[in-house]
Structure formats: structure tokens, C-alpha cells
Amino acid sequence: MKLVIVSGLSGSGKSVALHTLEDLGYYCIDNLPTGLLNALARELQLAPHTIENAAAGIDARNLPQGLQHFNQILDQLQTQGIESEVLFLTCEADTLLKRFSETRRRHPLSNRHLSLSEAIEFERELLEPIAERANLFIDTSNSTVHQLRDLVYQRIGYRRNTRLSLLFESFGYKSGVPTDADFVFDARCLPNPHWQPGLRPLTGRDKEVIAYLEGEPEVARMCSELCSFLDNWIPAFEADKRNYLTVAIGCTGGQHRSVYLVEHLQRYFKERYPDVAKRHRELP
């Protein structure tokens, strides 16, 4: 049985992630006390109908000692023969403040002695033991509900019986660097289609932009060297028993150069690894 533990900051999308896993056929439980993870695993193993995949949501409303002993609890699951993964959802504080303000929801840790911003930081501290053991981070600061759902589908739901899931992601530096990436590469040194007549409204997926970039020697050189670098280092992550690897490519607006490079890398590595996904953060 596989158990996915979903945790993260309030307002970052934990419920969306759990609902997505439920749609994928996972047996899901939300707001589970950390100390009951082992009991849940034993119960599911004894279920009359075989449960292959389960997910449990854990948040900061747990008893402090439960969160502090999270490492030992995960180790105990392993001794029970339970394959477990931790999905941790994070988000920038400013974005969380805006979300709580727009929805007028109360943060679960805020009270008359703790402001909303203080509650967010306090929650981040409480969940640090879980974040330290996370297999997969997803930063939802720049993600819609639909984009988050697609990411969970791609990274967890559609994984085959392989060790490593690869994600190539394009982004724009003007909107910030993704904090959940393992490698970040900067493509702003490459010729920019934004300044070419007729190319500005297009993206790195359009044939006109592709033709322009493929005609630039620096672009071909970066593509070749990125492929060579990752060909050498991805096996090291596999040897370290990593489940997930995220490679982010950025340019100024996240529309042309980074999109083109991500499309190229995804095609190249899809021939070498069975689980390769792509995401263009700034494109609809």
C-alpha cells in the first residue's frame, strides 16, 4: 500500500490536493492527528477490500508533540512495510494574506493574541518537521486551483512504477523564482523574441518563435549543454532514491525563451524516462 501524507500551510491548497487524489481513487482522510498515522496504516492493511493507495491530510492543528515526532512516525511506517511519500504545499506570505482577506476565512491558528501574519509564520515553524521530510514541494503562490490540480495529477496521479518523476517548468523572473525547484537555470542571456516584429504576442510553442530561436547559435548551445548536464546528474538523484526532480528555466516574462527550452527538454528526456511532465507557469 502507498500512503501519501499531504501537509502544508493553510490556504496553500491542501484540500484541493486531497480532493484530486480522491478523484484518482485514493482513500483520503483529512485533518488526521499525526499520532494516528500508524494506526491508520494498520487499519487499512486489514481492510477486507485491498486499498492500494491512501492519503492523509495533516495540518498545524495537531498536538505539538505529534509534529515533533513526525520523523519517528515515518520511520515506523517503513518498518510496517508502508510505502509513504510526503507532499508539502507552501506559499508566499503575501499571497496567503491576500487569499484569507479575499475569502474572509479565519486562519486556524489566529486569535486575539496572534495576528494573521503572525499565525502564518507560526504555522510555518510548527510544520517544519514535516517540511524537512517532504518528497515533493509545490509552491502555489502563482498557481490557480486548476493548475494545482493538474500538477498533482501529473506528479503523483500518473506516476508509473518508476522511482523518479521529472518536471520541467518555465517561469518569468518578473513574477519571482519558483521556490520548489531543484535546479534553476537562467535563459535571459539568450536573444529575446520579444523585441522581434510580430513575435511579441506569441510564445515559445509557436512555430515562428521556434524558427527564430533555432536560428540562434547561443540557443542551440544552451539546449545541448543543459541536456548534457542533466544527463550526467539525473542518475545521481535516482541513486539517492529521490522520487521527484523539478528543473525550472526562467526568462524575463516566461513566454518565449524559457517556454522553448522547457519544450525541448521535455521531448529530449521523455525518450529516456517514463515520467516526464512540463509546466509553463506564466501561460494560461
N, C-alpha and C positions, 0 to 999 in steps of 0.2 A: 504494500500500500504506500502511496505517496501522499504526504501531508504538506500543504503549503500554508505557512504562517504569514498572514497579511497584517502588517502594522504600519505605523507612521503617524504623522501629525494630523490633528483634527482639521478637517477642511481640505485635506490634500487629495481625497478621492478614495479612501479605503472602502467605502460602501460600494462605489462603482466597480472597484476591482473584485470585490466579493460577489457582487451580482453577476459580473461577467463570468467568473469561474463557475458559479451556479448554473448559468446558461450552458456552460460547456460540460455539464454533468457532474461537477464536483459536489460532494456532500458538504454543505457550508454551515458554520456556526459563527455568529458574531458576538463580540464582547465577551470572550471566554476568559475567565481568570487563568493567569499563567500557570498556576499550580495544578490546574486540572488537565493540562495538555497530555500528560502521561496516561491519566485515567481515560481521556477521550480516545487516545490511540488504542488502548486495550479494549475498550468497548467496541470500537469499530472493527477490530480484528476478530471479535467474537460474534459479529453480526451474522444473522442467518443467511443474508444475501451478501455476497462479496462486494466490498466497497474498495475500488481500486484507487480513487482519488478523493481527497478531502481537503478542506481549507478551514482555517480558524482565524477569526479576526481578534487581535489583541491590541488594546489601547492603553493610555496612561491612567485610566481609572482603576487599574489593578492595584492590589496591595503592594507597597514599596518592596517588601521582601521577595515577592514573586518576580518582579522585574530584575532585582539584583541577582537572583539565582537563575536567570534565564540560560546562561551558559551550561550550568549543570543539568537543567531540564532538557536542553537539546542533546547533550551527551547521553542522557538516559534513553531518549527516544532511539538513538542509534543502537544502543545495546538491545533494544526491543525489536530490532530489525525493521524500524520505520525509516523510510527514505524521506527526509524533510528538507524543505527549502524555505528561506525567509525572503519575502517581498516587502521592501520598506519604501513607503511613499513619503516624499519630502516636498517642501515648497518654500519659496522665499517669504519672509515675514510680512513684507509689504503686500504681497498678493493675498496672503491669508487674512490680513486685516481688512482688505477690500472685500473679500468674499464674505466674511462674517458681517460686515457692515451692510452689504447688498442684500443678504438673505435675512438679516436681523436675527440670526440664530445666536444663542449663547454658547460660548466656549465651555466645554465640560469642566475645565479647571478654574475658570474665572469666578470671582466672588467679590464682595465689597472690600476685601483687603488686597485683591490681586486684579490689576487691570488686564485688558485683553492682550496687550503686547507682552506684559509680564507673564501671563498664563501661557502664551505661545512659547516663550523661551524656557519656562519651567518645564513644559511638556517635552521640549526637545532634550533637556537634561535627563528627565525621567526615562525616556526611551533610548538613551544612548547604549545600554547593554544589548538591546535588540538590534539597533543600527550597526553595531560592531560585528554582529554575526550575519548580516544580510548577505544573501547571494546575489540579489538584484535590487538596485536602487532605481526608482523612477521619480524624476523631478517633474512635478505637474505645474510648475509656475507658468509655463507658456502653452499648456495643453488644455484643450476643451474636453468635455465629458466623452465625446465621440472619439477623440484622438487617444485618450487614456484607454478606453475600451479596446480600441484596435491594437494598442501596444500590448495589453495583457493577452489578447488573442494570439498575437504574433510570437511573443516571447515565452509564454507559458502554455497556452492552449494548444498550439500547433507543434509543439516540440515532439520530435521523434525519439526513438530510443538511442539518443546520442548524448555525449557529455556536454558539448559546447553549443550555445546559441549565440550567433553573431548578429549585431545590429549596426548598420551604417546610417548615420544621421547627419543631415545638413542643417546648418543654422546660420543666422546673421549676427555678427558681433554687435550690431547696434541694439539688439534685443537681449544681449547677455550670453555668456558662455554656459552651456549645459553642465550642471554640477554632477550629473550621474554618468558621465563618460569616463572610460578608462584611458583612452587616447584622444587627444585633441590636436588637430592639425590646422594650420592657418593658410588659407589659399588667397589671401588678399594681395600677395605679391604677384599674382598672375594677371595677364591682360584682362581688363574688365569689359564685358559686352555691354554693360550699362551705358557706356559712352559711345557705342556704335549706333549709327542711324538705323532705326527700325527694330533694334534688338532689345531696347529697354523694357517694353511691356511683356516680353517673352520670358521663358525660364530655361534652365539647363536641360529640360526634357524636349525642347523644341528643336527641330532639325536645323533651323537657321543658326541657333546658338551653338549647337553641337558642331556644325561645319566650321564656324568661326574659331571655336576653341581647339578643334582638332588640327587647325592650320597653324597653331602657335607652338613652337618647339618647347617652350617652358612648360606648357600644359602636359605635353606628352612625357616630358622628363619627370614631372611630379607624379603622374599616374604610374609610371614604371617604378620609381623609387618607393612610392607608397606600397605598391604590390609586393615588391621585394622585401621591404621592411616587415610587413605583416606576415608574409610567407615564412620569414625567419622566426618571428616572435609568437605567433598564434600557437604553435606547438608547445611553447613553454607554458602558456596558460592552460592548455589541455593537460600537460604533465602535472601541473599544480592542482588538477581536479577542479578547475573553475567551470561553473555552469553557464555563465553569461559573460560576454565581452561586448562593450559598446565603443565604437570608433566614431568620433564626431569630426566633421570637416566644416570649417567656417569661412565665410567671406563677408563682405560688408553688410549686404542685405539678405543673404541666404536665398537668393533667387537664381543666380546664374552659375558661377564657378563651383560653389560647394555642391549644388544640385547635380551638375555634370559629373563631378568626381565621385559622388556617392553612387550614382547610377552605374558608373564604370566599375567601381569596386564591388558593388553588389553582384554584377554579372560575372566578374572575374572569380570571386570566391564562391559563388553558387555552384560552380563546377567542381569545387574542392570540398565543400562542406554542405551537409544536407539541410541545416537550419540557418539560413541567412535571410535577414529581413532588412528593409530600408525604411527610413522615415525622413520626410522633408518638413522640418519644424515650422518654417515660415510660409509654406504653401498651403492653400486650402485643401 
